[in-house]
């Protein structure tokens, strides 16, 4: 899946099948459903899940909680704006999903 395909899928009522939990969480977050996004990664013990979890807590304003999850993720997608960080996460995570061609 490309970022353009991800963006187009936002017109759908549900995320496309086959998305990983972290990508689906970003899909729900982009649609404005922080709680549903958080529920998908809340107990996910993968670096990708923890990176998305960190971003969501940063967005929530819980910066110490975000810092904890950034540390657990072992990766930094942190950008100056939340939109830039979300986009960086989406682009990085989508590289691992085959395109539907």
Residue, then its C-alpha position, 0 to 999 in steps of 0.5 A: x500500500x502506498x501513502x496515496x492509497x492509505x489517504x484514499x482509504x480514509x474515505x471508507x468507513x473502516x480501514x482496509x483489510x490487511x493493515x497491521x495494528x499500528x497502521x490501522x491505529x494511524x488510520x483511526x487517528x487520522x479519522x479523528x478516533x484517538x481512543x480506537x487508535x490507542x486501543x489497537x496499540x495499547x498492549x502491543x509489544x512491538x517497536x512499531x506499536x510502541x512508536x505509534x503508542x508514543x505518538x498518540x500520547x504525545x498528541x494527547x499531551x501526556x508527554x512523560x508517557x510519550x517519552x516512556x513509549x519513545x524509549x521503549x520503541x527504540x526508534x524515533x519518528x518524533x518530528x516538530x509537528x504531530x502531522x509530520x510525525x504521523x506522516x513519517x510513521x505512516x510512510x515507514x510502516x507502509x513500506x512493509x505492506x505489499x501494494x494492492x496492484 
